[in-house]
């Protein structure tokens, strides 16, 4: 499974971030320049992953 993050403004998938990335670090979209704390973006990725897994697990039991 691969979760790709996209800029909420322009949809770009390319971001700048510091080498020592942590939850307080700011990441910046390379296309439009929008920025957000990495911790917020990480939480969004976790939510997407959980939704994906829940969907896959739910589909396992639909055929039974």
N, C-alpha and C positions, 0 to 999 in steps of 0.2 A: 504494500500500500504506500502511496506517495501523496502526501497532502501538500499542495502548492498554495502558497500565500499570494494574494493579489492585493494591489493597492485598492483601497475602497473608493478612491476618486477616479482613477483612470484605468484600472485593471492590469497595470504593469506587474510583472512578476520579478523584477530586478530591483534590489534594494542595496543601499550603502549602510554599513554598520561598523562599529569599532571592532578591533580584533578581540578585545576582552569583553565580549558581549555578556550582559547581565540584564535582569528585569528592568533596571532603571535606565539602561542605554536607550538612546534614541536611534531609530532606524528611519531612513529617508528613501522615498521612491526615487529611482534614477530617472524617471520620465517626467513626472509633474512636480516633484519636490515636496510632496506631502510627507509629514513625519508623524511618528507615534512612538510611545514607549514600547520596547521589545516585550515587556511583560504582558501588555494588552494583546499584542499580536500573537504571542505564544498561547495565551488563554483561548483565543479564537481558533487557533490550530487544534488545540486539545478538544474543543467543542466539536469541530468538524470531524475529527477522528472518532470521537464517541458516537456521533450521529451515523457515521459510515459503518462502524462496527455494529451498532444497534440495528441498522437496516439489514446488514448481512445475517445477523443472528435471527432476526425476525423472519427473514425469508426461508431459513432452514426449517422452520416449523409450519410454514404455510402449506407445504406439500404433504404433510402428515395427516 
